[in-house]
Amino acid sequence: MYQCPLCNGFRTEKIICPNCQTQLLDGGALENYYEPYSPYLPENILNQADGVSANECIHLFYCPDCGYDHRYVTKLVNI
């Protein structure tokens, strides 16, 4: 079974804002922002919507100080 290491807390990422040098916060998987029920949609529909392969997850990192945001693609891990 493949899982996102960021969604499940197996790993964290330290990304620095290029504008103000503040550490970005992980806002979670980008698919959670599509619509209220998107976390419950089948994987094949979500893969078509976000354009990434089935073994990747896109996270939205954002700066709490200046509002900069960054999409970070991570590979799913087999657990």
MDTraj code that builds the backbone (N, CA, C; nanometers):
import mdtraj as md
import numpy as np

residues = "MET TYR GLN CYS PRO LEU CYS ASN GLY PHE ARG THR GLU LYS ILE ILE CYS PRO ASN CYS GLN THR GLN LEU LEU ASP GLY GLY ALA LEU GLU ASN TYR TYR GLU PRO TYR SER PRO TYR LEU PRO GLU ASN ILE LEU ASN GLN ALA ASP GLY VAL SER ALA ASN GLU CYS ILE HIS LEU PHE TYR CYS PRO ASP CYS GLY TYR ASP HIS ARG TYR VAL THR LYS LEU VAL ASN ILE".split()
xyz = np.array([
    [0.0841, -0.1175, 0.0000],
    [0.0000, 0.0000, 0.0000],
    [0.0890, 0.1243, 0.0000],
    [0.0616, 0.2169, -0.0904],
    [0.1405, 0.3393, -0.1014],
    [0.0727, 0.4529, -0.0260],
    [0.1527, 0.5280, 0.0501],
    [0.1028, 0.6394, 0.1303],
    [0.1938, 0.7605, 0.1113],
    [0.1360, 0.8781, 0.1289],
    [0.2155, 1.0010, 0.1234],
    [0.2883, 1.0178, 0.2568],
    [0.4212, 1.0332, 0.2535],
    [0.4948, 1.0483, 0.3789],
    [0.4654, 1.1801, 0.4503],
    [0.4244, 1.2830, 0.3770],
    [0.3918, 1.4108, 0.4404],
    [0.2519, 1.4071, 0.5018],
    [0.1549, 1.3534, 0.4286],
    [0.0173, 1.3430, 0.4811],
    [0.0124, 1.2588, 0.6079],
    [0.0957, 1.1568, 0.6149],
    [0.0915, 1.0612, 0.7256],
    [0.1962, 1.0863, 0.8332],
    [0.2718, 1.1952, 0.8216],
    [0.3674, 1.2324, 0.9249],
    [0.4932, 1.1484, 0.9306],
    [0.5229, 1.0727, 0.8239],
    [0.6460, 0.9931, 0.8205],
    [0.7682, 1.0821, 0.7996],
    [0.7451, 1.1985, 0.7381],
    [0.8547, 1.2885, 0.7021],
    [0.8019, 1.4320, 0.7031],
    [0.8910, 1.5266, 0.7275],
    [0.8581, 1.6683, 0.7153],
    [0.9577, 1.7318, 0.6191],
    [0.9209, 1.8432, 0.5631],
    [1.0088, 1.9167, 0.4727],
    [1.0325, 2.0557, 0.5288],
    [1.1548, 2.1031, 0.5163],
    [1.1875, 2.2394, 0.5577],
    [1.2134, 2.3191, 0.4304],
    [1.1170, 2.4046, 0.3963],
    [1.1275, 2.4878, 0.2772],
    [1.1246, 2.6328, 0.3232],
    [1.2185, 2.7117, 0.2741],
    [1.2323, 2.8513, 0.3141],
    [1.1708, 2.9422, 0.2083],
    [1.0979, 3.0429, 0.2531],
    [1.0347, 3.1396, 0.1635],
    [1.1429, 3.2204, 0.0918],
    [1.1366, 3.2277, -0.0412],
    [1.2366, 3.3051, -0.1147],
    [1.2194, 3.4561, -0.0969],
    [1.1037, 3.4999, -0.0472],
    [1.0783, 3.6433, -0.0308],
    [1.1251, 3.6971, 0.1036],
    [1.0952, 3.6240, 0.2129],
    [1.1237, 3.6788, 0.3464],
    [1.2052, 3.5853, 0.4356],
    [1.2478, 3.4710, 0.3837],
    [1.3330, 3.3746, 0.4543],
    [1.2656, 3.3073, 0.5743],
    [1.1333, 3.3097, 0.5805],
    [1.0582, 3.2399, 0.6852],
    [1.0346, 3.0960, 0.6409],
    [1.0318, 3.0034, 0.7355],
    [1.0030, 2.8646, 0.7002],
    [0.8571, 2.8517, 0.6585],
    [0.8343, 2.7848, 0.5440],
    [0.6988, 2.7633, 0.4947],
    [0.6289, 2.6565, 0.5782],
    [0.4977, 2.6701, 0.5908],
    [0.4153, 2.5730, 0.6625],
    [0.3471, 2.4813, 0.5623],
    [0.3307, 2.3553, 0.5992],
    [0.2644, 2.2582, 0.5121],
    [0.1138, 2.2720, 0.5302],
    [0.0460, 2.3137, 0.4243],
    [-0.0988, 2.3301, 0.4287],
    [-0.1745, 2.2040, 0.3935],
    [-0.1024, 2.0952, 0.3672],
    [-0.1669, 1.9691, 0.3344],
    [-0.1696, 1.9420, 0.1854],
    [-0.2327, 1.8325, 0.1501],
    [-0.2399, 1.7896, 0.0105],
    [-0.3241, 1.8878, -0.0704],
    [-0.2766, 1.9206, -0.1889],
    [-0.3457, 2.0150, -0.2758],
    [-0.4853, 1.9656, -0.3112],
    [-0.5029, 1.8354, -0.3234],
    [-0.6342, 1.7799, -0.3600],
    [-0.7416, 1.8145, -0.2572],
    [-0.7027, 1.8440, -0.1344],
    [-0.7996, 1.8801, -0.0310],
    [-0.8621, 2.0173, -0.0541],
    [-0.8029, 2.0973, -0.1432],
    [-0.8521, 2.2319, -0.1699],
    [-0.9466, 2.2381, -0.2897],
    [-0.9619, 2.1303, -0.3644],
    [-1.0433, 2.1328, -0.4862],
    [-1.1904, 2.1576, -0.4575],
    [-1.2488, 2.0809, -0.3703],
    [-1.3899, 2.0932, -0.3342],
    [-1.4095, 2.0201, -0.2022],
    [-1.5234, 2.0413, -0.1349],
    [-1.5411, 1.9813, -0.0020],
    [-1.5270, 1.8288, 0.0026],
    [-1.5640, 1.7608, -0.1041],
    [-1.5601, 1.6145, -0.1017],
    [-1.4385, 1.5560, -0.1730],
    [-1.3457, 1.6397, -0.2170],
    [-1.2312, 1.5880, -0.2932],
    [-1.1461, 1.4866, -0.2170],
    [-1.1283, 1.4968, -0.0845],
    [-1.0502, 1.3923, -0.0164],
    [-1.1133, 1.2535, -0.0251],
    [-1.2416, 1.2477, -0.0605],
    [-1.3133, 1.1205, -0.0644],
    [-1.3336, 1.0675, -0.2054],
    [-1.2832, 1.1395, -0.3060],
    [-1.2982, 1.0953, -0.4444],
    [-1.2028, 0.9805, -0.4746],
    [-1.2377, 0.8943, -0.5694],
    [-1.1475, 0.7854, -0.6091],
    [-1.0154, 0.8394, -0.6650],
    [-0.9080, 0.7636, -0.6433],
    [-0.7742, 0.8054, -0.6869],
    [-0.7671, 0.8368, -0.8359],
    [-0.8330, 0.7569, -0.9201],
    [-0.8221, 0.7792, -1.0642],
    [-0.8805, 0.9143, -1.1047],
    [-0.9833, 0.9612, -1.0365],
    [-1.0397, 1.0933, -1.0659],
    [-0.9447, 1.2025, -1.0185],
    [-0.8883, 1.1877, -0.9004],
    [-0.7959, 1.2880, -0.8490],
    [-0.6697, 1.2965, -0.9336],
    [-0.6201, 1.1833, -0.9822],
    [-0.5004, 1.1848, -1.0665],
    [-0.5259, 1.2613, -1.1953],
    [-0.6449, 1.2513, -1.2498],
    [-0.6790, 1.3272, -1.3697],
    [-0.6888, 1.4759, -1.3380],
    [-0.7364, 1.5097, -1.2195],
    [-0.7575, 1.6498, -1.1829],
    [-0.6278, 1.7231, -1.1536],
    [-0.5325, 1.6566, -1.0844],
    [-0.4107, 1.7287, -1.0470],
    [-0.2952, 1.7081, -1.1441],
    [-0.3071, 1.6137, -1.2351],
    [-0.2060, 1.5966, -1.3390],
    [-0.0780, 1.5284, -1.2960],
    [-0.0718, 1.4738, -1.1764],
    [0.0485, 1.4026, -1.1332],
    [0.0233, 1.2530, -1.1411],
    [0.1310, 1.1779, -1.1403],
    [0.1169, 1.0327, -1.1492],
    [0.0545, 0.9774, -1.0214],
    [0.0113, 0.8537, -1.0286],
    [-0.0578, 0.7904, -0.9158],
    [0.0333, 0.7700, -0.7954],
    [0.1655, 0.7789, -0.8138],
    [0.2561, 0.7559, -0.7011],
    [0.3169, 0.8859, -0.6487],
    [0.2464, 0.9980, -0.6668],
    [0.2932, 1.1273, -0.6174],
    [0.1800, 1.2014, -0.5474],
    [0.2170, 1.2908, -0.4578],
    [0.1209, 1.3750, -0.3870],
    [0.1743, 1.5181, -0.3889],
    [0.0882, 1.6131, -0.4213],
    [0.1277, 1.7542, -0.4222],
    [0.0816, 1.8180, -0.2920],
    [0.1735, 1.8839, -0.2235],
    [0.1407, 1.9567, -0.1010],
    [0.1531, 2.1058, -0.1248],
    [0.0663, 2.1820, -0.0594],
    [0.0705, 2.3268, -0.0663],
    [0.1430, 2.3781, 0.0574],
    [0.2608, 2.4353, 0.0362],
    [0.3356, 2.4997, 0.1439],
    [0.3132, 2.6494, 0.1306],
    [0.2971, 2.7187, 0.2426],
    [0.2699, 2.8624, 0.2376],
    [0.3486, 2.9357, 0.3463],
    [0.3729, 3.0636, 0.3200],
    [0.4453, 3.1472, 0.4153],
    [0.3445, 3.2199, 0.5044],
    [0.3558, 3.2043, 0.6359],
    [0.2623, 3.2716, 0.7258],
    [0.2866, 3.4220, 0.7345],
    [0.4038, 3.4672, 0.6899],
    [0.4366, 3.6095, 0.6998],
    [0.3981, 3.6898, 0.5760],
    [0.4352, 3.6403, 0.4572],
    [0.4124, 3.7207, 0.3361],
    [0.3079, 3.6621, 0.2415],
    [0.2609, 3.5389, 0.2674],
    [0.1567, 3.4796, 0.1848],
    [0.2055, 3.4028, 0.0634],
    [0.3356, 3.3952, 0.0422],
    [0.3914, 3.3178, -0.0695],
    [0.3467, 3.1724, -0.0562],
    [0.3156, 3.1073, -0.1692],
    [0.2853, 2.9643, -0.1626],
    [0.3641, 2.8873, -0.2674],
    [0.3840, 2.7605, -0.2382],
    [0.4685, 2.6738, -0.3206],
    [0.4062, 2.5346, -0.3238],
    [0.3990, 2.4775, -0.4421],
    [0.3504, 2.3405, -0.4565],
    [0.4699, 2.2457, -0.4576],
    [0.4659, 2.1474, -0.3703],
    [0.5773, 2.0543, -0.3532],
    [0.5282, 1.9136, -0.3855],
    [0.5927, 1.8490, -0.4819],
    [0.5551, 1.7135, -0.5227],
    [0.6435, 1.6138, -0.4490],
    [0.5812, 1.5174, -0.3837],
    [0.6556, 1.4134, -0.3130],
    [0.6095, 1.2760, -0.3619],
    [0.7010, 1.1822, -0.3627],
    [0.6707, 1.0445, -0.4031],
    [0.6037, 0.9705, -0.2882],
    [0.5065, 0.8883, -0.3210],
    [0.4439, 0.8026, -0.2210],
    [0.5399, 0.6899, -0.1850],
    [0.5309, 0.6404, -0.0618],
    [0.6175, 0.5320, -0.0166],
    [0.5333, 0.4078, 0.0099],
    [0.5928, 0.2932, -0.0126],
    [0.5253, 0.1660, 0.0098],
    [0.5411, 0.1272, 0.1562],
    [0.4288, 0.1085, 0.2245],
    [0.4367, 0.0713, 0.3669],
    [0.3777, -0.0667, 0.3888],
])
top = md.Topology()
chain = top.add_chain()
for i, resn in enumerate(residues, 1):
    res = top.add_residue(resn, chain, resSeq=i)
    for name in ("N", "CA", "C"):
        top.add_atom(name, md.element.get_by_symbol(name[0]), res)
traj = md.Trajectory(xyz[None], top)
